[in-house]
Amino acid sequence: MIRAKRGEAFAFMEAALASNTDECIIWPFALSPNGYAVTGACGSSKQVHRLVCEKAYGPCPTGFEAAHSCNVRKCINPKHVTWKTRKENAEDRQKHGTQCAGETHGQAKLTWEEIFQIRTLAGTKSQRALATQFKVAQVTIHRVINDKNWKI
């Protein structure tokens, strides 16, 4: 990853906005810890896909966020970045397979096999006993059994 000199990042973003390509335009400069293109100085950084979305489509409407249709966080192609509701963005992540849910969630303590076991044992053991058996909180067992977490 190269560090942008003053003005280089802005020029790259402007070129991306003027481009007519359908291919991803990959940001060659700084990335956030979660892989999104960022720019800024003096401790203040901005996500480039949001800046591109603002320039291409106007200010962010209330309740919307910048979303990638291409599923590439480093992409700043205005054809790939649009304003979507949080729900629409989550549906895109689900469709692309990038939604952190189930075993892929960074804080998951259970596997799909354990979820199946918990749901099979529900009604035969107390939620407290299941929580002890699977080393999670009782509220987690309650949410699994009542299909609030780990939805199928």
N, CA, C and O atoms as a DFTB+ gen file, in Angstrom:
608 C
 N C O
     1  1       0.845      -1.171       0.000
     2  2       0.000       0.000       0.000
     3  2       0.894       1.238       0.000
     4  3       1.807       1.344       0.819
     5  1       0.641       2.148      -0.890
     6  2       1.446       3.361      -0.952
     7  2       0.746       4.487      -0.210
     8  3      -0.480       4.536      -0.117
     9  1       1.539       5.361       0.296
    10  2       0.996       6.517       0.997
    11  2       0.851       7.649      -0.022
    12  3       1.789       7.968      -0.753
    13  1      -0.329       8.239      -0.055
    14  2      -0.613       9.285      -1.046
    15  2       0.057      10.595      -0.662
    16  3       0.033      11.008       0.497
    17  1       0.658      11.240      -1.661
    18  2       1.155      12.592      -1.451
    19  2      -0.043      13.519      -1.540
    20  3      -1.086      13.152      -2.081
    21  1       0.111      14.697      -1.018
    22  2      -0.973      15.676      -1.013
    23  2      -1.522      15.862      -2.441
    24  3      -0.769      16.181      -3.361
    25  1      -2.778      15.671      -2.609
    26  2      -3.421      15.861      -3.891
    27  2      -3.539      14.616      -4.739
    28  3      -4.424      14.539      -5.591
    29  1      -2.657      13.619      -4.529
    30  2      -2.712      12.397      -5.337
    31  2      -4.014      11.631      -5.100
    32  3      -4.647      11.153      -6.042
    33  1      -4.398      11.523      -3.846
    34  2      -5.627      10.790      -3.518
    35  2      -6.832      11.495      -4.127
    36  3      -7.717      10.849      -4.689
    37  1      -6.863      12.813      -4.016
    38  2      -7.974      13.580      -4.583
    39  2      -8.014      13.407      -6.098
    40  3      -9.089      13.223      -6.668
    41  1      -6.882      13.463      -6.745
    42  2      -6.814      13.307      -8.203
    43  2      -7.275      11.909      -8.614
    44  3      -7.968      11.759      -9.619
    45  1      -6.900      10.896      -7.853
    46  2      -7.314       9.523      -8.159
    47  2      -8.834       9.405      -8.031
    48  3      -9.487       8.790      -8.873
    49  1      -9.388       9.995      -6.977
    50  2     -10.829       9.945      -6.758
    51  2     -11.572      10.667      -7.892
    52  3     -12.591      10.176      -8.376
    53  1     -11.068      11.820      -8.308
    54  2     -11.696      12.576      -9.400
    55  2     -11.645      11.782     -10.707
    56  3     -12.603      11.797     -11.480
    57  1     -10.537      11.094     -10.951
    58  2     -10.417      10.266     -12.152
    59  2     -11.424       9.109     -12.102
    60  3     -12.008       8.745     -13.123
    61  1     -11.618       8.547     -10.930
    62  2     -12.595       7.466     -10.768
    63  2     -14.007       7.975     -11.047
    64  3     -14.808       7.288     -11.680
    65  1     -14.301       9.169     -10.578
    66  2     -15.619       9.762     -10.807
    67  2     -15.868      10.027     -12.291
    68  3     -17.002       9.925     -12.757
    69  1     -14.821      10.364     -13.028
    70  2     -14.948      10.672     -14.456
    71  2     -14.906       9.410     -15.322
    72  3     -15.233       9.460     -16.507
    73  1     -14.512       8.303     -14.744
    74  2     -14.359       7.060     -15.501
    75  2     -15.722       6.498     -15.923
    76  3     -16.741       6.748     -15.280
    77  1     -15.711       5.744     -17.009
    78  2     -16.937       5.111     -17.490
    79  2     -16.819       3.587     -17.461
    80  3     -17.624       2.890     -18.080
    81  1     -15.829       3.073     -16.752
    82  2     -15.602       1.628     -16.719
    83  2     -16.644       0.925     -15.846
    84  3     -17.192       1.510     -14.912
    85  1     -16.898      -0.326     -16.168
    86  2     -17.765      -1.158     -15.348
    87  2     -16.944      -2.012     -14.377
    88  3     -17.495      -2.691     -13.512
    89  1     -15.622      -1.965     -14.536
    90  2     -14.725      -2.740     -13.673
    91  2     -14.535      -2.014     -12.334
    92  3     -14.768      -0.809     -12.233
    93  1     -14.117      -2.750     -11.327
    94  2     -13.792      -2.132     -10.041
    95  2     -12.620      -1.180     -10.225
    96  3     -11.702      -1.452     -10.999
    97  1     -12.659      -0.077      -9.519
    98  2     -11.534       0.863      -9.475
    99  2     -10.967       0.737      -8.061
   100  3     -11.566       1.210      -7.095
   101  1      -9.824       0.102      -7.959
   102  2      -9.244      -0.233      -6.655
   103  2      -8.409       0.926      -6.124
   104  3      -7.505       1.419      -6.800
   105  1      -8.722       1.350      -4.919
   106  2      -8.016       2.423      -4.227
   107  2      -6.598       1.958      -3.893
   108  3      -6.437       0.967      -3.180
   109  1      -5.557       2.652      -4.394
   110  2      -4.193       2.184      -4.175
   111  2      -3.518       2.778      -2.931
   112  3      -2.339       2.533      -2.675
   113  1      -4.282       3.557      -2.170
   114  2      -3.697       4.252      -1.028
   115  2      -4.133       3.597       0.286
   116  3      -4.379       2.391       0.330
   117  1      -4.227       4.373       1.330
   118  2      -4.488       3.866       2.674
   119  2      -5.839       3.161       2.784
   120  3      -6.813       3.520       2.123
   121  1      -5.858       2.139       3.650
   122  2      -7.083       1.402       3.948
   123  2      -7.340       1.442       5.447
   124  3      -6.405       1.506       6.245
   125  1      -8.608       1.403       5.820
   126  2      -8.967       1.310       7.235
   127  2      -8.635      -0.099       7.722
   128  3      -8.381      -0.982       6.904
   129  1      -8.632      -0.326       9.032
   130  2      -8.352      -1.676       9.539
   131  2      -9.306      -2.742       8.990
   132  3      -8.936      -3.914       8.907
   133  1     -10.529      -2.348       8.614
   134  2     -11.459      -3.330       8.071
   135  2     -11.470      -3.356       6.542
   136  3     -12.368      -3.947       5.940
   137  1     -10.476      -2.718       5.908
   138  2     -10.261      -2.859       4.483
   139  2     -10.926      -1.855       3.559
   140  3     -10.872      -2.020       2.341
   141  1     -11.554      -0.816       4.104
   142  2     -12.174       0.208       3.262
   143  2     -11.154       1.287       2.889
   144  3     -10.248       1.601       3.661
   145  1     -11.324       1.847       1.681
   146  2     -10.463       2.936       1.224
   147  2     -10.701       4.159       2.094
   148  3     -11.846       4.546       2.329
   149  1      -9.610       4.777       2.579
   150  2      -9.730       5.980       3.414
   151  2      -8.743       7.040       2.946
   152  3      -7.712       6.744       2.341
   153  1      -9.091       8.267       3.242
   154  2      -8.203       9.396       2.976
   155  2      -8.380      10.403       4.091
   156  3      -9.413      10.416       4.762
   157  1      -7.399      11.231       4.292
   158  2      -7.505      12.252       5.332
   159  2      -6.155      12.620       5.877
   160  3      -5.124      12.071       5.488
   161  1      -6.189      13.571       6.793
   162  2      -4.956      14.052       7.414
   163  2      -5.244      14.516       8.825
   164  3      -6.397      14.720       9.203
   165  1      -4.201      14.679       9.590
   166  2      -4.288      15.202      10.957
   167  2      -5.227      14.377      11.832
   168  3      -5.998      14.927      12.618
   169  1      -5.159      13.072      11.692
   170  2      -5.958      12.199      12.549
   171  2      -7.418      12.077      12.142
   172  3      -8.180      11.373      12.806
   173  1      -7.822      12.734      11.084
   174  2      -9.213      12.658      10.629
   175  2      -9.240      11.942       9.286
   176  3      -8.660      12.414       8.309
   177  1      -9.920      10.796       9.247
   178  2      -9.988      10.074       7.977
   179  2     -11.439       9.956       7.522
   180  3     -12.370       9.970       8.327
   181  1     -11.599       9.839       6.221
   182  2     -12.930       9.702       5.620
   183  2     -12.920       8.471       4.735
   184  3     -11.915       8.164       4.095
   185  1     -14.042       7.766       4.702
   186  2     -14.160       6.614       3.821
   187  2     -14.392       7.122       2.402
   188  3     -15.319       7.892       2.150
   189  1     -13.546       6.684       1.489
   190  2     -13.567       7.194       0.124
   191  2     -14.844       6.785      -0.610
   192  3     -15.357       7.563      -1.413
   193  1     -15.364       5.597      -0.357
   194  2     -16.583       5.196      -1.050
   195  2     -17.761       6.100      -0.677
   196  3     -18.667       6.309      -1.484
   197  1     -17.747       6.635       0.546
   198  2     -18.800       7.603       0.940
   199  2     -18.603       8.929       0.213
   200  3     -19.567       9.540      -0.249
   201  1     -17.355       9.369       0.115
   202  2     -17.071      10.627      -0.597
   203  2     -17.481      10.512      -2.068
   204  3     -18.076      11.433      -2.628
   205  1     -17.156       9.370      -2.687
   206  2     -17.525       9.135      -4.083
   207  2     -19.047       9.131      -4.223
   208  3     -19.588       9.721      -5.158
   209  1     -19.721       8.480      -3.314
   210  2     -21.185       8.404      -3.351
   211  2     -21.797       9.806      -3.222
   212  3     -22.760      10.131      -3.916
   213  1     -21.239      10.624      -2.338
   214  2     -21.730      12.003      -2.169
   215  2     -21.528      12.816      -3.442
   216  3     -22.417      13.557      -3.861
   217  1     -20.355      12.674      -4.056
   218  2     -20.080      13.438      -5.282
   219  2     -20.947      12.958      -6.447
   220  3     -21.389      13.765      -7.265
   221  1     -21.188      11.662      -6.522
   222  2     -21.947      11.101      -7.640
   223  2     -23.457      11.259      -7.472
   224  3     -24.167      11.479      -8.453
   225  1     -23.957      11.147      -6.229
   226  2     -25.407      11.089      -6.020
   227  2     -25.948      12.117      -5.036
   228  3     -27.144      12.114      -4.743
   229  1     -25.099      12.988      -4.523
   230  2     -25.556      14.003      -3.577
   231  2     -25.424      13.533      -2.139
   232  3     -24.983      12.413      -1.881
   233  1     -25.808      14.396      -1.203
   234  2     -25.654      14.072       0.220
   235  2     -26.396      12.790       0.614
   236  3     -27.390      12.405      -0.002
   237  1     -25.887      12.160       1.643
   238  2     -26.485      10.916       2.128
   239  2     -27.879      11.189       2.680
   240  3     -28.035      12.004       3.589
   241  1     -28.901      10.509       2.135
   242  2     -30.244      10.670       2.696
   243  2     -30.301      10.081       4.100
   244  3     -29.561       9.150       4.418
   245  1     -31.160      10.614       4.922
   246  2     -31.318      10.130       6.289
   247  2     -31.675       8.646       6.272
   248  3     -32.559       8.212       5.533
   249  1     -30.972       7.882       7.098
   250  2     -31.240       6.450       7.201
   251  2     -30.564       5.604       6.139
   252  3     -30.833       4.407       6.041
   253  1     -29.691       6.206       5.342
   254  2     -29.009       5.468       4.279
   255  2     -27.514       5.392       4.581
   256  3     -26.994       6.126       5.421
   257  1     -26.844       4.493       3.881
   258  2     -25.395       4.360       3.997
   259  2     -24.834       4.011       2.616
   260  3     -25.558       3.535       1.742
   261  1     -23.550       4.251       2.439
   262  2     -22.901       3.922       1.164
   263  2     -22.689       2.413       1.112
   264  3     -22.174       1.815       2.058
   265  1     -23.092       1.803      -0.004
   266  2     -23.018       0.353      -0.132
   267  2     -22.350      -0.034      -1.445
   268  3     -22.564       0.600      -2.478
   269  1     -21.542      -1.077      -1.388
   270  2     -20.866      -1.612      -2.577
   271  2     -21.725      -2.705      -3.212
   272  3     -22.093      -3.666      -2.536
   273  1     -22.046      -2.576      -4.485
   274  2     -22.756      -3.643      -5.184
   275  2     -21.785      -4.726      -5.650
   276  3     -22.195      -5.851      -5.935
   277  1     -20.500      -4.386      -5.729
   278  2     -19.485      -5.316      -6.232
   279  2     -18.862      -6.162      -5.128
   280  3     -18.152      -7.127      -5.412
   281  1     -19.121      -5.811      -3.875
   282  2     -18.581      -6.571      -2.744
   283  2     -17.065      -6.417      -2.589
   284  3     -16.414      -7.290      -2.015
   285  1     -16.499      -5.319      -3.094
   286  2     -15.057      -5.077      -2.975
   287  2     -14.872      -3.789      -2.178
   288  3     -15.142      -2.701      -2.685
   289  1     -14.421      -3.908      -0.953
   290  2     -14.316      -2.753      -0.064
   291  2     -13.379      -1.666      -0.569
   292  3     -13.585      -0.489      -0.271
   293  1     -12.351      -2.041      -1.330
   294  2     -11.371      -1.079      -1.845
   295  2     -11.838      -0.404      -3.127
   296  3     -11.161       0.491      -3.633
   297  1     -12.988      -0.820      -3.661
   298  2     -13.488      -0.271      -4.920
   299  2     -14.135       1.094      -4.686
   300  3     -14.892       1.283      -3.734
   301  1     -13.816       2.053      -5.586
   302  2     -14.437       3.378      -5.490
   303  2     -15.136       3.753      -6.800
   304  3     -15.367       4.935      -7.058
   305  1     -15.471       2.773      -7.620
   306  2     -16.192       3.036      -8.860
   307  2     -17.598       3.534      -8.515
   308  3     -18.343       2.831      -7.833
   309  1     -17.979       4.743      -8.977
   310  2     -19.303       5.268      -8.647
   311  2     -20.445       4.401      -9.180
   312  3     -21.575       4.511      -8.704
   313  1     -20.162       3.539     -10.165
   314  2     -21.188       2.613     -10.648
   315  2     -21.425       1.472      -9.665
   316  3     -22.446       0.787      -9.728
   317  1     -20.475       1.275      -8.758
   318  2     -20.549       0.171      -7.798
   319  2     -20.953       0.633      -6.401
   320  3     -21.228      -0.196      -5.533
   321  1     -20.991       1.931      -6.176
   322  2     -21.272       2.470      -4.845
   323  2     -22.532       3.324      -4.916
   324  3     -22.605       4.272      -5.699
   325  1     -23.517       2.987      -4.101
   326  2     -24.780       3.732      -4.090
   327  2     -25.289       3.880      -2.661
   328  3     -24.814       3.211      -1.743
   329  1     -26.256       4.764      -2.493
   330  2     -26.918       4.910      -1.192
   331  2     -27.945       3.795      -1.047
   332  3     -28.775       3.589      -1.933
   333  1     -27.889       3.089       0.051
   334  2     -28.871       2.045       0.357
   335  2     -29.233       2.130       1.823
   336  3     -28.467       2.650       2.636
   337  1     -30.405       1.616       2.156
   338  2     -30.776       1.553       3.564
   339  2     -29.903       0.495       4.238
   340  3     -29.292      -0.336       3.566
   341  1     -29.853       0.533       5.539
   342  2     -29.083      -0.466       6.289
   343  2     -29.587      -1.868       5.956
   344  3     -28.799      -2.804       5.813
   345  1     -30.917      -2.004       5.833
   346  2     -31.512      -3.305       5.508
   347  2     -31.076      -3.773       4.119
   348  3     -30.706      -4.934       3.948
   349  1     -31.117      -2.886       3.132
   350  2     -30.697      -3.244       1.775
   351  2     -29.223      -3.629       1.739
   352  3     -28.838      -4.572       1.048
   353  1     -28.397      -2.893       2.488
   354  2     -26.968      -3.186       2.543
   355  2     -26.733      -4.554       3.193
   356  3     -25.894      -5.327       2.731
   357  1     -27.471      -4.848       4.258
   358  2     -27.356      -6.155       4.924
   359  2     -27.806      -7.276       3.992
   360  3     -27.208      -8.351       3.981
   361  1     -28.864      -7.030       3.205
   362  2     -29.325      -8.036       2.241
   363  2     -28.261      -8.296       1.182
   364  3     -28.063      -9.436       0.763
   365  1     -27.571      -7.233       0.747
   366  2     -26.464      -7.400      -0.208
   367  2     -25.353      -8.253       0.394
   368  3     -24.829      -9.152      -0.264
   369  1     -24.993      -7.969       1.650
   370  2     -23.936      -8.752       2.314
   371  2     -24.345     -10.217       2.427
   372  3     -23.524     -11.117       2.253
   373  1     -25.624     -10.443       2.719
   374  2     -26.137     -11.819       2.804
   375  2     -26.012     -12.498       1.443
   376  3     -25.570     -13.644       1.352
   377  1     -26.404     -11.781       0.379
   378  2     -26.350     -12.316      -0.985
   379  2     -24.910     -12.618      -1.403
   380  3     -24.645     -13.626      -2.058
   381  1     -23.974     -11.728      -1.015
   382  2     -22.570     -11.906      -1.390
   383  2     -21.844     -12.909      -0.489
   384  3     -20.735     -13.343      -0.801
   385  1     -22.476     -13.273       0.628
   386  2     -21.837     -14.194       1.564
   387  2     -20.815     -13.533       2.463
   388  3     -19.932     -14.200       3.001
   389  1     -20.931     -12.204       2.632
   390  2     -19.980     -11.484       3.474
   391  2     -20.593     -11.003       4.786
   392  3     -19.933     -10.304       5.555
   393  1     -21.836     -11.365       5.048
   394  2     -22.500     -10.989       6.291
   395  2     -21.878     -11.800       7.418
   396  3     -21.839     -13.028       7.351
   397  1     -21.403     -11.140       8.428
   398  2     -20.820     -11.843       9.566
   399  2     -21.962     -12.380      10.421
   400  3     -22.567     -11.645      11.202
   401  1     -22.242     -13.644      10.267
   402  2     -23.324     -14.279      11.014
   403  2     -22.956     -15.729      11.244
   404  3     -22.151     -16.310      10.515
   405  1     -23.558     -16.298      12.267
   406  2     -23.279     -17.700      12.576
   407  2     -21.815     -17.895      12.933
   408  3     -21.222     -17.072      13.631
   409  1     -21.244     -18.971      12.460
   410  2     -19.861     -19.302      12.792
   411  2     -18.864     -18.274      12.270
   412  3     -17.765     -18.151      12.810
   413  1     -19.235     -17.533      11.221
   414  2     -18.296     -16.562      10.655
   415  2     -18.232     -15.261      11.453
   416  3     -17.353     -14.433      11.212
   417  1     -19.152     -15.071      12.397
   418  2     -19.132     -13.860      13.209
   419  2     -17.936     -13.930      14.155
   420  3     -17.676     -14.968      14.764
   421  1     -17.225     -12.840      14.270
   422  2     -16.012     -12.801      15.081
   423  2     -16.203     -13.134      16.543
   424  3     -15.254     -13.546      17.211
   425  1     -17.414     -12.964      17.056
   426  2     -17.658     -13.246      18.472
   427  2     -18.466     -14.522      18.692
   428  3     -18.928     -14.775      19.805
   429  1     -18.641     -15.319      17.654
   430  2     -19.422     -16.556      17.773
   431  2     -18.745     -17.521      18.731
   432  3     -17.538     -17.753      18.652
   433  1     -19.534     -18.079      19.635
   434  2     -19.022     -19.064      20.584
   435  2     -19.592     -20.445      20.315
   436  3     -19.183     -21.430      20.930
   437  1     -20.543     -20.506      19.387
   438  2     -21.189     -21.772      19.064
   439  2     -21.000     -22.094      17.587
   440  3     -20.744     -21.213      16.766
   441  1     -21.132     -23.370      17.276
   442  2     -21.089     -23.808      15.884
   443  2     -22.502     -24.197      15.458
   444  3     -23.396     -24.310      16.296
   445  1     -22.705     -24.402      14.148
   446  2     -24.019     -24.829      13.667
   447  2     -24.388     -26.192      14.250
   448  3     -25.560     -26.453      14.523
   449  1     -23.412     -27.044      14.439
   450  2     -23.672     -28.359      15.031
   451  2     -24.198     -28.204      16.461
   452  3     -25.136     -28.895      16.859
   453  1     -23.591     -27.293      17.228
   454  2     -24.054     -27.054      18.600
   455  2     -25.448     -26.417      18.615
   456  3     -26.258     -26.720      19.491
   457  1     -25.729     -25.542      17.652
   458  2     -27.057     -24.935      17.551
   459  2     -28.103     -26.023      17.336
   460  3     -29.157     -26.015      17.972
   461  1     -27.804     -26.961      16.434
   462  2     -28.702     -28.076      16.177
   463  2     -28.914     -28.900      17.454
   464  3     -30.045     -29.281      17.758
   465  1     -27.845     -29.175      18.200
   466  2     -27.944     -29.933      19.448
   467  2     -28.811     -29.189      20.465
   468  3     -29.660     -29.791      21.122
   469  1     -28.593     -27.869      20.591
   470  2     -29.370     -27.065      21.548
   471  2     -30.854     -27.131      21.197
   472  3     -31.696     -27.333      22.072
   473  1     -31.169     -26.962      19.923
   474  2     -32.581     -26.976      19.506
   475  2     -33.193     -28.367      19.667
   476  3     -34.389     -28.491      19.930
   477  1     -32.386     -29.404      19.512
   478  2     -32.877     -30.774      19.717
   479  2     -33.141     -31.030      21.195
   480  3     -34.116     -31.694      21.547
   481  1     -32.279     -30.507      22.058
   482  2     -32.412     -30.734      23.504
   483  2     -33.405     -29.780      24.176
   484  3     -33.782     -29.997      25.328
   485  1     -33.825     -28.746      23.481
   486  2     -34.769     -27.781      24.066
   487  2     -36.032     -28.518      24.504
   488  3     -36.600     -29.300      23.742
   489  1     -36.459     -28.264      25.723
   490  2     -37.642     -28.939      26.255
   491  2     -37.299     -30.167      27.070
   492  3     -38.085     -30.593      27.916
   493  1     -36.126     -30.746      26.822
   494  2     -35.713     -31.908      27.612
   495  2     -34.778     -31.502      28.741
   496  3     -34.641     -32.216      29.734
   497  1     -34.135     -30.348      28.579
   498  2     -33.241     -29.791      29.607
   499  2     -33.622     -28.331      29.798
   500  3     -34.185     -27.703      28.902
   501  1     -33.312     -27.804      30.957
   502  2     -33.581     -26.381      31.198
   503  2     -32.593     -25.533      30.404
   504  3     -31.510     -25.988      30.036
   505  1     -32.991     -24.306      30.155
   506  2     -32.094     -23.396      29.450
   507  2     -30.818     -23.172      30.259
   508  3     -29.735     -23.041      29.688
   509  1     -30.941     -23.129      31.572
   510  2     -29.764     -22.940      32.427
   511  2     -28.803     -24.121      32.275
   512  3     -27.589     -23.931      32.199
   513  1     -29.350     -25.344      32.231
   514  2     -28.503     -26.541      32.072
   515  2     -27.819     -26.535      30.705
   516  3     -26.643     -26.879      30.588
   517  1     -28.568     -26.139      29.672
   518  2     -27.968     -26.049      28.336
   519  2     -26.873     -24.988      28.296
   520  3     -25.836     -25.182      27.662
   521  1     -27.106     -23.877      28.969
   522  2     -26.102     -22.811      29.015
   523  2     -24.819     -23.308      29.666
   524  3     -23.720     -23.008      29.199
   525  1     -24.962     -24.059      30.732
   526  2     -23.792     -24.622      31.411
   527  2     -23.088     -25.634      30.502
   528  3     -21.862     -25.626      30.386
   529  1     -23.864     -26.492      29.867
   530  2     -23.301     -27.528      28.986
   531  2     -22.518     -26.915      27.823
   532  3     -21.446     -27.405      27.466
   533  1     -23.060     -25.836      27.231
   534  2     -22.425     -25.249      26.047
   535  2     -21.560     -24.023      26.373
   536  3     -21.030     -23.370      25.475
   537  1     -21.428     -23.726      27.661
   538  2     -20.549     -22.650      28.148
   539  2     -20.908     -21.275      27.552
   540  3     -20.035     -20.528      27.110
   541  1     -22.205     -20.966      27.553
   542  2     -22.696     -19.660      27.116
   543  2     -23.722     -19.171      28.135
   544  3     -24.109     -19.911      29.039
   545  1     -24.157     -17.931      27.985
   546  2     -25.160     -17.373      28.888
   547  2     -26.530     -17.985      28.612
   548  3     -26.819     -18.410      27.493
   549  1     -27.364     -18.024      29.639
   550  2     -28.721     -18.569      29.490
   551  2     -29.500     -17.778      28.453
   552  3     -30.298     -18.357      27.716
   553  1     -29.289     -16.467      28.379
   554  2     -30.004     -15.639      27.406
   555  2     -29.626     -16.046      25.972
   556  3     -30.452     -15.945      25.064
   557  1     -28.404     -16.499      25.769
   558  2     -27.983     -16.983      24.448
   559  2     -28.792     -18.224      24.065
   560  3     -29.257     -18.344      22.932
   561  1     -28.953     -19.136      25.012
   562  2     -29.747     -20.351      24.769
   563  2     -31.190     -19.956      24.444
   564  3     -31.789     -20.491      23.511
   565  1     -31.737     -19.028      25.209
   566  2     -33.105     -18.553      24.967
   567  2     -33.245     -18.002      23.551
   568  3     -34.209     -18.318      22.854
   569  1     -32.289     -17.184      23.126
   570  2     -32.343     -16.585      21.785
   571  2     -32.192     -17.632      20.681
   572  3     -32.818     -17.517      19.627
   573  1     -31.370     -18.644      20.917
   574  2     -31.190     -19.710      19.926
   575  2     -32.484     -20.515      19.793
   576  3     -32.945     -20.783      18.684
   577  1     -33.061     -20.894      20.923
   578  2     -34.276     -21.715      20.911
   579  2     -35.445     -20.959      20.282
   580  3     -36.262     -21.552      19.579
   581  1     -35.526     -19.657      20.533
   582  2     -36.632     -18.853      20.029
   583  2     -36.333     -18.198      18.690
   584  3     -37.031     -17.274      18.270
   585  1     -35.282     -18.687      18.019
   586  2     -34.939     -18.244      16.665
   587  2     -34.668     -16.738      16.560
   588  3     -34.942     -16.118      15.533
   589  1     -34.130     -16.167      17.631
   590  2     -33.722     -14.752      17.591
   591  2     -32.282     -14.640      17.088
   592  3     -31.937     -13.676      16.405
   593  1     -31.461     -15.600      17.415
   594  2     -30.085     -15.701      16.928
   595  2     -29.963     -17.005      16.152
   596  3     -30.709     -17.955      16.392
   597  1     -29.033     -17.039      15.237
   598  2     -28.743     -18.241      14.474
   599  2     -29.989     -18.699      13.707
   600  3     -30.411     -19.851      13.807
   601  1     -30.552     -17.789      12.960
   602  2     -31.742     -18.116      12.175
   603  2     -31.367     -19.006      11.003
   604  3     -30.290     -18.884      10.420
   605  1     -32.263     -19.881      10.685
   606  2     -32.034     -20.802       9.557
   607  2     -32.828     -20.309       8.364
   608  3     -32.790     -20.926       7.299
